[in-house]
Amino acid sequence: MNSPLPIAAIDGDGAAQVLESFVAELLAQGVKVRGLIQRHHPDMHLVDVESGQTYAITQDLGTESESCRLDPSGIAEASVVLRKALAERASLVVVNRFGKLEAAGDGLSAEMLAVMAEGVPLLTCLGTDQMESWRDFTGSAGTVLPAELDAIRAWWTGL
């Protein structure tokens, strides 16, 4: 489905790696890409694609804990990267994932909505089982792309 708005999410196995590869390609071409990608060292971190600064987004809850380890304060701290990207009018803003937090209106959802409202191209990955929430979040205006570099390149070139 083609979208009139520059909003897309990558869905499928390896989506995060494909996003990171695509970002590296664009940065090598001199494109003004800004935003956050996710890495594991061994805990999850968000990495600013421009500066390389990392933001820890997991918390140690102990070995017996079954609670979610995501650290909302780390995510809030990293959100400054997206606000800066919008202020700089980046060519493309990437967000590591549209997941459960964003689907619930938390996490990086406010920053993502601000980017979309300004018409700045936004590319993210879909979290597990978040397809319907993504459609609701974008008003069905967001394109869903397979986790294939050629598909993402075609979306980008078509903007």
C-alpha positions in Angstrom: 0.0 0.0 0.0 1.5 3.4 -1.0 1.0 6.2 1.5 0.6 9.9 0.6 2.3 10.6 3.9 6.0 9.9 4.5 5.4 7.4 7.3 6.6 3.8 7.2 7.2 0.9 9.5 9.4 -2.1 8.8 7.7 -5.4 9.7 9.3 -8.9 9.9 12.3 -10.8 11.1 15.5 -8.7 11.1 13.6 -5.4 10.8 16.0 -3.6 13.3 19.1 -4.8 11.4 17.6 -3.7 8.1 16.7 -0.3 9.6 20.3 0.1 10.9 21.8 -0.9 7.5 19.5 1.6 5.7 20.5 4.4 8.1 24.2 3.6 7.5 23.6 3.8 3.8 21.9 7.2 3.9 24.4 8.7 6.4 27.3 7.6 4.0 25.5 9.4 1.2 25.3 12.6 3.4 21.6 12.4 4.0 20.5 14.2 7.2 19.2 11.2 9.1 18.4 11.7 12.8 16.9 9.5 15.4 17.3 6.4 17.4 18.2 2.8 16.7 18.3 -0.1 19.2 21.3 -2.1 20.2 22.0 -4.8 22.8 25.2 -4.5 24.9 24.1 -7.0 26.7 21.2 -4.8 27.8 19.1 -2.7 25.5 20.2 0.7 24.6 19.0 3.4 22.2 21.7 4.9 20.1 21.6 8.4 18.6 22.4 7.9 14.9 24.1 11.3 14.7 26.3 11.4 17.8 26.5 7.8 18.8 25.4 8.6 22.3 23.7 5.7 24.1 20.7 5.7 26.4 20.1 2.7 28.6 16.5 1.6 28.4 16.4 -1.4 30.7 16.5 -1.6 34.4 17.8 -4.4 36.7 14.8 -5.8 38.5 16.6 -8.8 39.9 16.7 -12.4 38.7 13.3 -13.4 40.1 11.4 -10.5 38.6 8.9 -11.2 35.8 8.1 -7.5 35.3 8.9 -5.6 32.1 12.5 -4.4 32.3 12.0 -1.3 30.1 13.1 1.8 31.9 10.7 4.7 31.1 13.2 7.2 32.4 15.8 6.0 29.8 13.3 6.3 27.0 12.3 9.8 28.2 15.9 10.8 28.3 16.4 9.5 24.7 13.4 11.4 23.5 15.4 14.6 23.3 17.1 13.1 20.2 13.7 13.1 18.4 12.8 16.6 19.5 16.2 17.8 18.2 15.7 16.0 14.9 12.4 17.8 14.4 13.9 21.2 15.3 16.7 20.6 12.8 14.2 19.5 10.1 16.0 16.2 9.4 15.6 14.6 6.0 14.5 11.4 7.7 13.7 10.6 11.4 14.1 7.0 12.5 12.7 5.5 15.6 13.9 2.1 16.8 10.4 0.7 17.3 6.7 1.2 17.5 6.0 -1.1 20.3 3.6 -1.7 23.2 4.5 1.6 24.9 3.9 3.6 21.8 0.7 1.8 21.1 -0.5 2.8 24.6 0.4 6.4 24.0 3.6 6.2 26.0 7.3 5.7 25.1 8.2 7.8 22.1 4.7 8.2 20.8 4.4 12.0 21.4 7.6 12.7 19.5 6.6 10.4 16.7 3.3 12.2 16.3 5.1 15.6 16.3 7.4 14.4 13.5 4.4 13.1 11.5 2.4 16.3 12.0 5.3 18.3 10.6 5.4 16.1 7.5 9.0 15.0 8.2 9.6 11.4 6.9 9.5 8.9 9.6 10.7 5.3 9.5 10.4 2.8 12.4 10.1 -0.9 13.0 6.9 -2.6 14.2 7.0 -4.4 17.5 5.5 -7.9 17.8 1.8 -7.9 17.2 1.6 -4.1 16.8 0.2 -4.0 13.2 -3.4 -3.0 14.2 -2.0 -0.5 16.7 0.2 1.0 14.0 -2.8 1.4 11.7 -4.7 3.1 14.5 -1.8 5.3 15.4 -1.2 6.5 11.9 -4.9 6.7 10.9 -4.0 3.9 8.3 -1.7 6.4 6.6 1.5 4.6 7.4 3.0 2.3 4.9 4.1 -1.2 6.2 7.3 -2.4 4.5 8.9 -5.9 4.5 12.3 -6.2 6.2 14.1 -5.9 2.9 16.5 -3.2 1.9 15.2 -2.9 -1.6 11.6 -2.2 -0.4 12.9 0.5 2.0 15.0 2.1 -0.7 12.0 2.1 -3.0 9.8 3.8 -0.3 12.5 6.4 0.3 13.1 7.1 -3.4 9.3 7.5 -3.9 9.0 10.3 -1.3 
